[in-house]
Amino acid sequence: MADGIVGAITGLLRGRRREPGLARVDAEITAFGEMLAGHSFAPGDHKNDPGLLADYQRALDAYEQAKRSLVGDRNLRDATDVLRALDEGRHALACVEAVLEGRPRPRRRPLCFFDPRHGQSTEEVSWAPSEGAARMVAVCAADAVRLAEGMAPIETGLREQWSAPQPDLTSHPTVAARPGAKRRTEQRPASALAPPSSLASPDPYETWPGHIGARQHREGRGSTGVQLLRNDPQEPALLVAHLERPVDSWVELTSPPGDKGRPRRILTHGSPLTRAIVPVEADGRETIRLQTHTRGRWRVWLHPTEEIPLGEGALGSTGSYVLRHPGGRAPLRITQREGEAFSLHALRPDFTLGAQLCAGNGSFTAQAVSPRRAGLLYVQSRGSWNIAPSGSDSR
């Protein structure tokens, strides 16, 4: 395989005049391919770990994408997509190695917004181009210092195109990109994590229903242990968690435990998400225990199963989601605009995963068929997605 990789790269480059800096990019692709070829991971030995297999497939896909993206490139400006693909692949392979060694998956840091050649970003800052509004961007250490001191970033013309949804600028540590800005500030909008009575959103998971008991919901600030009371110890539950800020924040489900007794992380600091919707199996215990890890505010609750929203027509959301399916086999079109692994499963009555209806990775569109019987469906994703009847407009 390694010989084939080297040969393929050589064939792509033969007879083409290129900028000298591309030789380093060529070498990085070859080195990553050889790393994949010599890796000890055997997919057949891990058939029961779809997350691990998805990480490995992501590494393979990133390598193939890097090779395809290199074709026709004649300078480093053209090769920025290659650098991003390689960064994706390295992170995926690092996740594989971490899982095999029993460690948590490493945090993913994007490449510098202003130039991927600067390497991985170290923090997110608020930056406004001359022609637009302020936005949160991930930048390298050098650019973060320049912005903090009121200087412009190291401008090379290789800035990423801005296409992702803009996060709430006031819920992150920011460096103001304006003359005289000398320090970071941390702000919170007045409406952030407002009490349930003041939230007016059609999203059924935006806040807990007003009728649930006081021991089925909690809110607070900072890192702490949290305990929620089940309505019935023999019945599964639907856990919803909201975080004020995604940076260095997550929630762990400590009881019932995850695979091999380890806590199950449901919101991670390697993701822009601030909400998770997680089915929790029954374990005979009256309580569900959580551990919050954050410097910001948080809200958690057990969502009544009878108030799980009915999925009719087109549905769009971000991150994990549980919906009620009315029954009847029908073709569906599923689209994810960004993110990593995506899967759509039927949920069994005990909230364990049933049949997988769709799986994908990154940005994709796929077809699926809804189950014949009515029941619950579970979306696992860290990106923005749409599910719509085939032939209809998604929203």
C-alpha positions as YAML, in Angstrom:
chain: A
units: angstrom
residues:
- id: 1
  name: MET
  ca: [0.00, 0.00, 0.00]
- id: 2
  name: ALA
  ca: [2.83, 2.37, 0.86]
- id: 3
  name: ASP
  ca: [4.42, 1.77, -2.56]
- id: 4
  name: GLY
  ca: [1.09, 2.50, -4.20]
- id: 5
  name: ILE
  ca: [0.71, 5.71, -2.24]
- id: 6
  name: VAL
  ca: [4.15, 6.96, -3.23]
- id: 7
  name: GLY
  ca: [3.54, 5.97, -6.83]
- id: 8
  name: ALA
  ca: [0.22, 7.75, -6.94]
- id: 9
  name: ILE
  ca: [1.71, 10.96, -5.61]
- id: 10
  name: THR
  ca: [4.62, 10.75, -8.02]
- id: 11
  name: GLY
  ca: [2.19, 10.33, -10.91]
- id: 12
  name: LEU
  ca: [0.24, 13.37, -9.87]
- id: 13
  name: LEU
  ca: [3.35, 15.52, -9.83]
- id: 14
  name: ARG
  ca: [5.17, 14.25, -12.87]
- id: 15
  name: GLY
  ca: [5.69, 16.81, -15.64]
- id: 16
  name: ARG
  ca: [4.17, 19.75, -13.75]
- id: 17
  name: ARG
  ca: [5.86, 23.00, -12.81]
- id: 18
  name: ARG
  ca: [4.97, 24.05, -9.31]
- id: 19
  name: GLU
  ca: [5.90, 26.53, -6.64]
- id: 20
  name: PRO
  ca: [8.77, 25.19, -4.49]
- id: 21
  name: GLY
  ca: [6.62, 25.39, -1.34]
- id: 22
  name: LEU
  ca: [4.35, 22.68, -2.74]
- id: 23
  name: ALA
  ca: [7.12, 20.14, -2.27]
- id: 24
  name: ARG
  ca: [6.44, 20.29, 1.45]
- id: 25
  name: VAL
  ca: [2.73, 19.68, 0.86]
- id: 26
  name: ASP
  ca: [3.55, 16.74, -1.40]
- id: 27
  name: ALA
  ca: [5.81, 15.31, 1.28]
- id: 28
  name: GLU
  ca: [3.09, 15.72, 3.94]
- id: 29
  name: ILE
  ca: [0.59, 13.77, 1.84]
- id: 30
  name: THR
  ca: [3.11, 11.00, 1.25]
- id: 31
  name: ALA
  ca: [4.04, 10.85, 4.93]
- id: 32
  name: PHE
  ca: [0.41, 10.66, 6.00]
- id: 33
  name: GLY
  ca: [-0.29, 7.93, 3.46]
- id: 34
  name: GLU
  ca: [2.65, 5.91, 4.73]
- id: 35
  name: MET
  ca: [1.41, 6.43, 8.29]
- id: 36
  name: LEU
  ca: [-1.97, 4.97, 7.31]
- id: 37
  name: ALA
  ca: [-0.36, 2.11, 5.41]
- id: 38
  name: GLY
  ca: [1.82, 1.13, 8.34]
- id: 39
  name: HIS
  ca: [-0.79, 1.55, 11.06]
- id: 40
  name: SER
  ca: [-1.67, -1.53, 13.08]
- id: 41
  name: PHE
  ca: [-5.41, -0.81, 13.18]
- id: 42
  name: ALA
  ca: [-7.48, -3.73, 11.84]
- id: 43
  name: PRO
  ca: [-11.10, -2.74, 11.12]
- id: 44
  name: GLY
  ca: [-12.25, -6.35, 11.29]
- id: 45
  name: ASP
  ca: [-11.25, -6.52, 14.95]
- id: 46
  name: HIS
  ca: [-13.54, -3.62, 15.90]
- id: 47
  name: LYS
  ca: [-16.83, -4.35, 14.15]
- id: 48
  name: ASN
  ca: [-18.78, -3.55, 17.30]
- id: 49
  name: ASP
  ca: [-17.35, -0.04, 17.70]
- id: 50
  name: PRO
  ca: [-18.95, 2.14, 14.99]
- id: 51
  name: GLY
  ca: [-17.43, 5.31, 16.42]
- id: 52
  name: LEU
  ca: [-13.90, 3.93, 16.12]
- id: 53
  name: LEU
  ca: [-14.58, 2.66, 12.59]
- id: 54
  name: ALA
  ca: [-15.97, 6.09, 11.65]
- id: 55
  name: ASP
  ca: [-12.78, 7.76, 12.89]
- id: 56
  name: TYR
  ca: [-10.64, 5.40, 10.84]
- id: 57
  name: GLN
  ca: [-12.79, 5.91, 7.74]
- id: 58
  name: ARG
  ca: [-12.52, 9.66, 8.27]
- id: 59
  name: ALA
  ca: [-8.74, 9.36, 8.18]
- id: 60
  name: LEU
  ca: [-8.86, 7.35, 4.94]
- id: 61
  name: ASP
  ca: [-11.32, 9.79, 3.36]
- id: 62
  name: ALA
  ca: [-9.16, 12.75, 4.34]
- id: 63
  name: TYR
  ca: [-6.12, 11.17, 2.67]
- id: 64
  name: GLU
  ca: [-8.07, 10.56, -0.54]
- id: 65
  name: GLN
  ca: [-9.43, 14.11, -0.41]
- id: 66
  name: ALA
  ca: [-5.93, 15.53, -0.01]
- id: 67
  name: LYS
  ca: [-4.74, 13.62, -3.07]
- id: 68
  name: ARG
  ca: [-7.71, 14.77, -5.15]
- id: 69
  name: SER
  ca: [-7.35, 18.37, -4.00]
- id: 70
  name: LEU
  ca: [-3.69, 18.44, -5.01]
- id: 71
  name: VAL
  ca: [-4.47, 17.82, -8.68]
- id: 72
  name: GLY
  ca: [-4.08, 21.06, -10.61]
- id: 73
  name: ASP
  ca: [-2.56, 23.04, -7.73]
- id: 74
  name: ARG
  ca: [0.36, 25.24, -8.73]
- id: 75
  name: ASN
  ca: [0.94, 27.31, -5.60]
- id: 76
  name: LEU
  ca: [0.29, 27.30, -1.88]
- id: 77
  name: ARG
  ca: [-2.83, 29.40, -2.30]
- id: 78
  name: ASP
  ca: [-4.32, 26.53, -4.28]
- id: 79
  name: ALA
  ca: [-3.18, 23.97, -1.72]
- id: 80
  name: THR
  ca: [-4.95, 25.32, 1.36]
- id: 81
  name: ASP
  ca: [-7.73, 22.73, 0.94]
- id: 82
  name: VAL
  ca: [-5.02, 20.03, 0.94]
- id: 83
  name: LEU
  ca: [-3.67, 21.31, 4.26]
- id: 84
  name: ARG
  ca: [-7.14, 21.24, 5.78]
- id: 85
  name: ALA
  ca: [-7.78, 17.72, 4.56]
- id: 86
  name: LEU
  ca: [-4.49, 16.54, 6.05]
- id: 87
  name: ASP
  ca: [-5.32, 18.22, 9.34]
- id: 88
  name: GLU
  ca: [-8.68, 16.42, 9.38]
- id: 89
  name: GLY
  ca: [-6.96, 13.11, 8.66]
- id: 90
  name: ARG
  ca: [-4.35, 13.52, 11.36]
- id: 91
  name: HIS
  ca: [-6.98, 14.32, 13.93]
- id: 92
  name: ALA
  ca: [-9.04, 11.30, 12.89]
- id: 93
  name: LEU
  ca: [-6.04, 9.00, 13.20]
- id: 94
  name: ALA
  ca: [-5.17, 10.52, 16.57]
- id: 95
  name: CYS
  ca: [-8.72, 9.69, 17.69]
- id: 96
  name: VAL
  ca: [-8.23, 6.08, 16.59]
- id: 97
  name: GLU
  ca: [-5.00, 5.80, 18.53]
- id: 98
  name: ALA
  ca: [-6.52, 7.43, 21.62]
- id: 99
  name: VAL
  ca: [-9.45, 5.00, 21.69]
- id: 100
  name: LEU
  ca: [-7.19, 2.00, 21.18]
- id: 101
  name: GLU
  ca: [-5.08, 3.14, 24.14]
- id: 102
  name: GLY
  ca: [-8.09, 3.85, 26.36]
- id: 103
  name: ARG
  ca: [-7.67, 7.61, 26.30]
- id: 104
  name: PRO
  ca: [-10.29, 10.30, 25.50]
- id: 105
  name: ARG
  ca: [-10.35, 11.49, 21.92]
- id: 106
  name: PRO
  ca: [-8.13, 14.56, 21.53]
- id: 107
  name: ARG
  ca: [-9.63, 17.97, 21.14]
- id: 108
  name: ARG
  ca: [-9.83, 19.19, 17.55]
- id: 109
  name: ARG
  ca: [-8.42, 22.61, 16.88]
- id: 110
  name: PRO
  ca: [-8.99, 24.07, 13.40]
- id: 111
  name: LEU
  ca: [-6.18, 25.57, 11.38]
- id: 112
  name: CYS
  ca: [-5.58, 29.29, 11.62]
- id: 113
  name: PHE
  ca: [-8.38, 31.26, 9.98]
- id: 114
  name: PHE
  ca: [-6.02, 33.76, 8.37]
- id: 115
  name: ASP
  ca: [-3.61, 31.23, 6.87]
- id: 116
  name: PRO
  ca: [-3.69, 27.43, 7.36]
- id: 117
  name: ARG
  ca: [0.09, 27.45, 6.91]
- id: 118
  name: HIS
  ca: [0.29, 29.06, 10.37]
- id: 119
  name: GLY
  ca: [-0.74, 25.71, 11.80]
- id: 120
  name: GLN
  ca: [-3.44, 24.86, 14.31]
- id: 121
  name: SER
  ca: [-5.28, 27.63, 16.11]
- id: 122
  name: THR
  ca: [-4.81, 28.20, 19.81]
- id: 123
  name: GLU
  ca: [-7.89, 30.26, 20.63]
- id: 124
  name: GLU
  ca: [-10.97, 31.98, 19.24]
- id: 125
  name: VAL
  ca: [-11.09, 35.75, 18.92]
- id: 126
  name: SER
  ca: [-13.58, 38.35, 17.75]
- id: 127
  name: TRP
  ca: [-12.50, 39.83, 14.41]
- id: 128
  name: ALA
  ca: [-14.24, 42.09, 11.93]
- id: 129
  name: PRO
  ca: [-13.15, 42.51, 8.29]
- id: 130
  name: SER
  ca: [-13.37, 46.00, 6.86]
- id: 131
  name: GLU
  ca: [-16.39, 45.00, 4.81]
- id: 132
  name: GLY
  ca: [-18.35, 43.05, 7.41]
- id: 133
  name: ALA
  ca: [-19.53, 42.47, 10.95]
- id: 134
  name: ALA
  ca: [-17.53, 40.95, 13.80]
- id: 135
  name: ARG
  ca: [-17.35, 37.17, 14.02]
- id: 136
  name: MET
  ca: [-15.56, 34.53, 16.05]
- id: 137
  name: VAL
  ca: [-12.57, 33.04, 14.24]
- id: 138
  name: ALA
  ca: [-9.97, 30.48, 15.31]
- id: 139
  name: VAL
  ca: [-6.45, 31.89, 15.06]
- id: 140
  name: CYS
  ca: [-2.87, 30.89, 15.76]
- id: 141
  name: ALA
  ca: [-0.97, 32.30, 18.73]
- id: 142
  name: ALA
  ca: [0.88, 34.90, 16.67]
- id: 143
  name: ASP
  ca: [-2.30, 36.35, 15.17]
- id: 144
  name: ALA
  ca: [-4.01, 36.32, 18.57]
- id: 145
  name: VAL
  ca: [-1.20, 38.48, 19.97]
- id: 146
  name: ARG
  ca: [-1.33, 40.87, 17.02]
- id: 147
  name: LEU
  ca: [-5.08, 41.33, 17.36]
- id: 148
  name: ALA
  ca: [-4.81, 41.83, 21.12]
- id: 149
  name: GLU
  ca: [-2.29, 44.60, 20.51]
- id: 150
  name: GLY
  ca: [-4.54, 46.34, 17.99]
- id: 151
  name: MET
  ca: [-2.61, 45.26, 14.89]
- id: 152
  name: ALA
  ca: [-3.96, 43.54, 11.82]
- id: 153
  name: PRO
  ca: [-3.44, 39.78, 11.48]
- id: 154
  name: ILE
  ca: [-0.61, 38.42, 9.37]
- id: 155
  name: GLU
  ca: [-2.36, 38.90, 6.04]
- id: 156
  name: THR
  ca: [-1.43, 36.52, 3.24]
- id: 157
  name: GLY
  ca: [-4.60, 36.38, 1.18]
- id: 158
  name: LEU
  ca: [-5.20, 32.76, 2.18]
- id: 159
  name: ARG
  ca: [-8.06, 33.46, 4.58]
- id: 160
  name: GLU
  ca: [-10.72, 30.79, 4.80]
- id: 161
  name: GLN
  ca: [-14.08, 31.56, 3.25]
- id: 162
  name: TRP
  ca: [-16.61, 32.25, 5.98]
- id: 163
  name: SER
  ca: [-19.50, 29.85, 5.55]
- id: 164
  name: ALA
  ca: [-20.20, 28.35, 8.96]
- id: 165
  name: PRO
  ca: [-23.00, 29.69, 11.19]
- id: 166
  name: GLN
  ca: [-21.68, 32.52, 13.32]
- id: 167
  name: PRO
  ca: [-21.60, 31.65, 17.02]
- id: 168
  name: ASP
  ca: [-22.72, 33.99, 19.77]
- id: 169
  name: LEU
  ca: [-19.81, 36.39, 20.02]
- id: 170
  name: THR
  ca: [-20.50, 37.29, 23.63]
- id: 171
  name: SER
  ca: [-20.37, 33.76, 24.98]
- id: 172
  name: HIS
  ca: [-16.69, 33.20, 24.19]
- id: 173
  name: PRO
  ca: [-13.46, 34.63, 25.54]
- id: 174
  name: THR
  ca: [-12.67, 37.25, 22.93]
- id: 175
  name: VAL
  ca: [-9.87, 39.46, 21.78]
- id: 176
  name: ALA
  ca: [-11.29, 42.64, 20.35]
- id: 177
  name: ALA
  ca: [-9.71, 43.32, 16.95]
- id: 178
  name: ARG
  ca: [-9.52, 47.08, 17.18]
- id: 179
  name: PRO
  ca: [-6.82, 49.62, 17.98]
- id: 180
  name: GLY
  ca: [-6.05, 49.80, 21.66]
- id: 181
  name: ALA
  ca: [-7.40, 46.38, 22.56]
- id: 182
  name: LYS
  ca: [-4.92, 45.05, 25.10]
- id: 183
  name: ARG
  ca: [-6.72, 42.27, 26.94]
- id: 184
  name: ARG
  ca: [-9.31, 39.58, 26.56]
- id: 185
  name: THR
  ca: [-12.77, 40.09, 27.93]
- id: 186
  name: GLU
  ca: [-15.46, 37.59, 28.71]
- id: 187
  name: GLN
  ca: [-19.07, 38.72, 28.36]
- id: 188
  name: ARG
  ca: [-22.48, 37.17, 28.56]
- id: 189
  name: PRO
  ca: [-25.60, 38.56, 26.90]
- id: 190
  name: ALA
  ca: [-28.35, 39.59, 29.29]
- id: 191
  name: SER
  ca: [-30.67, 36.93, 27.86]
- id: 192
  name: ALA
  ca: [-28.20, 34.04, 28.01]
- id: 193
  name: LEU
  ca: [-29.71, 31.05, 29.77]
- id: 194
  name: ALA
  ca: [-32.68, 33.10, 30.92]
- id: 195
  name: PRO
  ca: [-35.26, 31.37, 33.15]
- id: 196
  name: PRO
  ca: [-37.69, 29.10, 31.28]
- id: 197
  name: SER
  ca: [-40.58, 31.54, 31.58]
- id: 198
  name: SER
  ca: [-38.76, 34.18, 29.53]
- id: 199
  name: LEU
  ca: [-37.65, 31.96, 26.67]
- id: 200
  name: ALA
  ca: [-39.92, 32.18, 23.65]
- id: 201
  name: SER
  ca: [-38.61, 29.67, 21.12]
- id: 202
  name: PRO
  ca: [-40.49, 27.07, 19.07]
- id: 203
  name: ASP
  ca: [-37.68, 24.60, 19.71]
- id: 204
  name: PRO
  ca: [-39.19, 21.97, 22.04]
- id: 205
  name: TYR
  ca: [-35.79, 21.34, 23.64]
- id: 206
  name: GLU
  ca: [-34.95, 24.97, 24.35]
- id: 207
  name: THR
  ca: [-36.13, 24.71, 27.96]
- id: 208
  name: TRP
  ca: [-37.77, 22.29, 30.32]
- id: 209
  name: PRO
  ca: [-41.58, 22.03, 30.34]
- id: 210
  name: GLY
  ca: [-43.12, 24.02, 33.14]
- id: 211
  name: HIS
  ca: [-44.93, 21.09, 34.71]
- id: 212
  name: ILE
  ca: [-41.96, 18.81, 35.44]
- id: 213
  name: GLY
  ca: [-40.91, 18.37, 39.05]
- id: 214
  name: ALA
  ca: [-38.21, 20.37, 40.77]
- id: 215
  name: ARG
  ca: [-35.97, 17.31, 41.03]
- id: 216
  name: GLN
  ca: [-36.17, 16.63, 37.30]
- id: 217
  name: HIS
  ca: [-34.36, 19.84, 36.36]
- id: 218
  name: ARG
  ca: [-31.38, 21.81, 37.65]
- id: 219
  name: GLU
  ca: [-29.45, 24.90, 36.64]
- id: 220
  name: GLY
  ca: [-26.33, 26.56, 37.94]
- id: 221
  name: ARG
  ca: [-22.86, 27.84, 37.14]
- id: 222
  name: GLY
  ca: [-19.45, 26.24, 37.16]
- id: 223
  name: SER
  ca: [-18.18, 22.70, 37.56]
- id: 224
  name: THR
  ca: [-20.21, 20.57, 39.94]
- id: 225
  name: GLY
  ca: [-21.98, 17.26, 40.43]
- id: 226
  name: VAL
  ca: [-25.66, 17.16, 39.52]
- id: 227
  name: GLN
  ca: [-28.35, 14.64, 40.42]
- id: 228
  name: LEU
  ca: [-31.74, 14.27, 38.67]
- id: 229
  name: LEU
  ca: [-34.59, 12.08, 39.90]
- id: 230
  name: ARG
  ca: [-36.16, 9.61, 37.48]
- id: 231
  name: ASN
  ca: [-39.94, 9.32, 37.39]
- id: 232
  name: ASP
  ca: [-39.56, 5.53, 37.25]
- id: 233
  name: PRO
  ca: [-36.27, 3.68, 37.91]
- id: 234
  name: GLN
  ca: [-37.35, 0.93, 35.51]
- id: 235
  name: GLU
  ca: [-38.03, 3.30, 32.60]
- id: 236
  name: PRO
  ca: [-35.52, 5.01, 30.28]
- id: 237
  name: ALA
  ca: [-35.21, 8.78, 30.29]
- id: 238
  name: LEU
  ca: [-34.38, 11.57, 27.86]
- id: 239
  name: LEU
  ca: [-31.66, 13.89, 29.14]
- id: 240
  name: VAL
  ca: [-31.27, 17.44, 27.79]
- id: 241
  name: ALA
  ca: [-28.26, 19.56, 28.69]
- id: 242
  name: HIS
  ca: [-27.54, 23.18, 27.78]
- id: 243
  name: LEU
  ca: [-24.27, 25.02, 28.27]
- id: 244
  name: GLU
  ca: [-23.77, 28.76, 28.12]
- id: 245
  name: ARG
  ca: [-20.43, 28.42, 26.36]
- id: 246
  name: PRO
  ca: [-18.82, 25.65, 24.33]
- id: 247
  name: VAL
  ca: [-15.20, 26.60, 25.02]
- id: 248
  name: ASP
  ca: [-13.61, 24.23, 27.54]
- id: 249
  name: SER
  ca: [-17.07, 23.07, 28.65]
- id: 250
  name: TRP
  ca: [-18.73, 19.68, 28.70]
- id: 251
  name: VAL
  ca: [-21.10, 17.49, 30.69]
- id: 252
  name: GLU
  ca: [-20.43, 13.88, 31.65]
- id: 253
  name: LEU
  ca: [-23.05, 11.29, 32.44]
- id: 254
  name: THR
  ca: [-21.56, 9.45, 35.42]
- id: 255
  name: SER
  ca: [-24.52, 7.17, 36.28]
- id: 256
  name: PRO
  ca: [-25.56, 5.12, 34.47]
- id: 257
  name: PRO
  ca: [-21.97, 4.68, 33.23]
- id: 258
  name: GLY
  ca: [-20.90, 4.49, 29.61]
- id: 259
  name: ASP
  ca: [-19.03, 1.68, 27.88]
- id: 260
  name: LYS
  ca: [-16.62, -0.24, 30.14]
- id: 261
  name: GLY
  ca: [-17.75, 1.80, 33.14]
- id: 262
  name: ARG
  ca: [-16.28, 5.06, 31.86]
- id: 263
  name: PRO
  ca: [-18.25, 8.32, 32.09]
- id: 264
  name: ARG
  ca: [-20.03, 9.18, 28.86]
- id: 265
  name: ARG
  ca: [-19.21, 12.67, 27.61]
- id: 266
  name: ILE
  ca: [-22.30, 14.21, 26.05]
- id: 267
  name: LEU
  ca: [-21.08, 17.74, 25.37]
- id: 268
  name: THR
  ca: [-17.44, 18.21, 24.45]
- id: 269
  name: HIS
  ca: [-15.15, 21.19, 24.36]
- id: 270
  name: GLY
  ca: [-13.95, 20.08, 20.92]
- id: 271
  name: SER
  ca: [-17.32, 21.08, 19.46]
- id: 272
  name: PRO
  ca: [-19.18, 24.37, 18.89]
- id: 273
  name: LEU
  ca: [-22.35, 22.80, 20.30]
- id: 274
  name: THR
  ca: [-23.97, 24.04, 23.51]
- id: 275
  name: ARG
  ca: [-26.80, 21.49, 23.69]
- id: 276
  name: ALA
  ca: [-27.07, 17.72, 23.86]
- id: 277
  name: ILE
  ca: [-30.15, 15.48, 23.78]
- id: 278
  name: VAL
  ca: [-29.28, 12.01, 24.99]
- id: 279
  name: PRO
  ca: [-31.40, 8.86, 25.53]
- id: 280
  name: VAL
  ca: [-30.50, 7.26, 28.88]
- id: 281
  name: GLU
  ca: [-31.26, 3.59, 29.46]
- id: 282
  name: ALA
  ca: [-32.89, 2.42, 32.68]
- id: 283
  name: ASP
  ca: [-30.53, 0.91, 35.27]
- id: 284
  name: GLY
  ca: [-32.92, 0.36, 38.18]
- id: 285
  name: ARG
  ca: [-31.61, 3.41, 40.04]
- id: 286
  name: GLU
  ca: [-33.79, 6.34, 40.99]
- id: 287
  name: THR
  ca: [-31.27, 8.99, 39.99]
- id: 288
  name: ILE
  ca: [-29.21, 10.04, 37.01]
- id: 289
  name: ARG
  ca: [-25.90, 11.63, 37.98]
- id: 290
  name: LEU
  ca: [-23.97, 14.17, 35.94]
- id: 291
  name: GLN
  ca: [-20.76, 16.14, 36.27]
- id: 292
  name: THR
  ca: [-20.55, 19.58, 34.69]
- id: 293
  name: HIS
  ca: [-17.19, 20.99, 33.58]
- id: 294
  name: THR
  ca: [-17.53, 24.67, 32.75]
- id: 295
  name: ARG
  ca: [-16.92, 28.18, 34.01]
- id: 296
  name: GLY
  ca: [-20.25, 29.32, 32.60]
- id: 297
  name: ARG
  ca: [-23.90, 28.63, 33.33]
- id: 298
  name: TRP
  ca: [-25.67, 25.35, 32.58]
- id: 299
  name: ARG
  ca: [-29.17, 23.82, 32.56]
- id: 300
  name: VAL
  ca: [-30.07, 20.12, 32.58]
- id: 301
  name: TRP
  ca: [-33.38, 18.29, 32.79]
- id: 302
  name: LEU
  ca: [-35.20, 15.04, 32.10]
- id: 303
  name: HIS
  ca: [-37.54, 15.71, 29.20]
- id: 304
  name: PRO
  ca: [-40.96, 13.97, 29.44]
- id: 305
  name: THR
  ca: [-41.12, 11.24, 26.80]
- id: 306
  name: GLU
  ca: [-44.71, 12.20, 25.98]
- id: 307
  name: GLU
  ca: [-43.45, 15.63, 24.93]
- id: 308
  name: ILE
  ca: [-40.85, 14.40, 22.47]
- id: 309
  name: PRO
  ca: [-41.67, 16.35, 19.29]
- id: 310
  name: LEU
  ca: [-43.41, 14.66, 16.40]
- id: 311
  name: GLY
  ca: [-41.38, 14.70, 13.21]
- id: 312
  name: GLU
  ca: [-43.79, 15.74, 10.47]
- id: 313
  name: GLY
  ca: [-42.65, 17.26, 7.20]
- id: 314
  name: ALA
  ca: [-39.15, 18.74, 7.10]
- id: 315
  name: LEU
  ca: [-37.04, 19.16, 10.22]
- id: 316
  name: GLY
  ca: [-33.73, 20.94, 10.71]
- id: 317
  name: SER
  ca: [-31.53, 21.24, 13.79]
- id: 318
  name: THR
  ca: [-27.94, 21.08, 15.01]
- id: 319
  name: GLY
  ca: [-26.39, 18.33, 17.09]
- id: 320
  name: SER
  ca: [-28.11, 15.34, 18.65]
- id: 321
  name: TYR
  ca: [-31.89, 15.11, 18.52]
- id: 322
  name: VAL
  ca: [-34.75, 12.73, 19.37]
- id: 323
  name: LEU
  ca: [-38.06, 12.88, 17.51]
- id: 324
  name: ARG
  ca: [-41.23, 10.84, 17.35]
- id: 325
  name: HIS
  ca: [-41.95, 9.08, 14.07]
- id: 326
  name: PRO
  ca: [-45.67, 8.57, 13.24]
- id: 327
  name: GLY
  ca: [-45.02, 5.35, 11.31]
- id: 328
  name: GLY
  ca: [-45.22, 4.41, 7.66]
- id: 329
  name: ARG
  ca: [-42.36, 3.73, 5.28]
- id: 330
  name: ALA
  ca: [-41.49, 6.83, 3.27]
- id: 331
  name: PRO
  ca: [-38.37, 8.05, 1.44]
- id: 332
  name: LEU
  ca: [-36.33, 10.70, 3.26]
- id: 333
  name: ARG
  ca: [-33.59, 13.07, 2.12]
- id: 334
  name: ILE
  ca: [-30.96, 13.70, 4.80]
- id: 335
  name: THR
  ca: [-28.43, 16.51, 4.51]
- id: 336
  name: GLN
  ca: [-25.63, 17.54, 6.83]
- id: 337
  name: ARG
  ca: [-23.90, 20.81, 6.03]
- id: 338
  name: GLU
  ca: [-20.81, 20.38, 8.20]
- id: 339
  name: GLY
  ca: [-19.56, 18.43, 11.18]
- id: 340
  name: GLU
  ca: [-18.15, 14.94, 11.52]
- id: 341
  name: ALA
  ca: [-19.91, 11.59, 11.82]
- id: 342
  name: PHE
  ca: [-23.71, 11.51, 11.43]
- id: 343
  name: SER
  ca: [-26.10, 8.65, 12.10]
- id: 344
  name: LEU
  ca: [-29.87, 8.20, 12.27]
- id: 345
  name: HIS
  ca: [-31.14, 5.25, 14.30]
- id: 346
  name: ALA
  ca: [-34.48, 3.94, 15.41]
- id: 347
  name: LEU
  ca: [-34.71, 3.82, 19.20]
- id: 348
  name: ARG
  ca: [-36.02, 0.69, 20.86]
- id: 349
  name: PRO
  ca: [-38.54, 1.06, 23.73]
- id: 350
  name: ASP
  ca: [-35.66, 0.73, 26.23]
- id: 351
  name: PHE
  ca: [-33.82, 3.56, 24.43]
- id: 352
  name: THR
  ca: [-31.06, 1.32, 23.09]
- id: 353
  name: LEU
  ca: [-30.09, 1.82, 19.45]
- id: 354
  name: GLY
  ca: [-32.17, -0.07, 16.93]
- id: 355
  name: ALA
  ca: [-31.81, -0.21, 13.16]
- id: 356
  name: GLN
  ca: [-29.49, 2.32, 11.55]
- id: 357
  name: LEU
  ca: [-31.38, 4.24, 8.88]
- id: 358
  name: CYS
  ca: [-28.58, 6.49, 7.64]
- id: 359
  name: ALA
  ca: [-24.91, 7.25, 8.26]
- id: 360
  name: GLY
  ca: [-22.56, 9.82, 6.79]
- id: 361
  name: ASN
  ca: [-19.59, 12.03, 7.52]
- id: 362
  name: GLY
  ca: [-18.90, 15.71, 7.04]
- id: 363
  name: SER
  ca: [-20.96, 17.48, 4.41]
- id: 364
  name: PHE
  ca: [-23.23, 15.02, 2.58]
- id: 365
  name: THR
  ca: [-26.71, 14.28, 1.24]
- id: 366
  name: ALA
  ca: [-28.17, 10.79, 1.45]
- id: 367
  name: GLN
  ca: [-31.44, 8.92, 1.07]
- id: 368
  name: ALA
  ca: [-33.16, 6.80, 3.73]
- id: 369
  name: VAL
  ca: [-36.51, 5.15, 4.37]
- id: 370
  name: SER
  ca: [-38.50, 5.76, 7.54]
- id: 371
  name: PRO
  ca: [-39.54, 2.75, 9.66]
- id: 372
  name: ARG
  ca: [-42.89, 1.08, 9.08]
- id: 373
  name: ARG
  ca: [-43.80, 1.19, 12.77]
- id: 374
  name: ALA
  ca: [-44.27, 4.34, 14.82]
- id: 375
  name: GLY
  ca: [-41.57, 5.05, 17.38]
- id: 376
  name: LEU
  ca: [-38.63, 7.26, 18.23]
- id: 377
  name: LEU
  ca: [-35.71, 8.23, 16.00]
- id: 378
  name: TYR
  ca: [-32.31, 9.38, 17.30]
- id: 379
  name: VAL
  ca: [-29.98, 11.70, 15.39]
- id: 380
  name: GLN
  ca: [-26.33, 11.61, 16.45]
- id: 381
  name: SER
  ca: [-24.42, 14.53, 14.98]
- id: 382
  name: ARG
  ca: [-22.18, 17.45, 15.86]
- id: 383
  name: GLY
  ca: [-23.18, 19.49, 12.82]
- id: 384
  name: SER
  ca: [-26.23, 21.13, 11.24]
- id: 385
  name: TRP
  ca: [-28.59, 18.78, 9.44]
- id: 386
  name: ASN
  ca: [-31.97, 18.51, 7.72]
- id: 387
  name: ILE
  ca: [-34.37, 15.58, 7.36]
- id: 388
  name: ALA
  ca: [-37.11, 16.02, 4.81]
- id: 389
  name: PRO
  ca: [-39.45, 13.86, 2.73]
- id: 390
  name: SER
  ca: [-37.80, 13.24, -0.64]
- id: 391
  name: GLY
  ca: [-38.87, 15.84, -3.14]
- id: 392
  name: SER
  ca: [-39.72, 18.51, -0.53]
- id: 393
  name: ASP
  ca: [-37.83, 21.61, 0.51]
- id: 394
  name: SER
  ca: [-35.89, 21.22, 3.75]
- id: 395
  name: ARG
  ca: [-35.84, 23.90, 6.38]
...
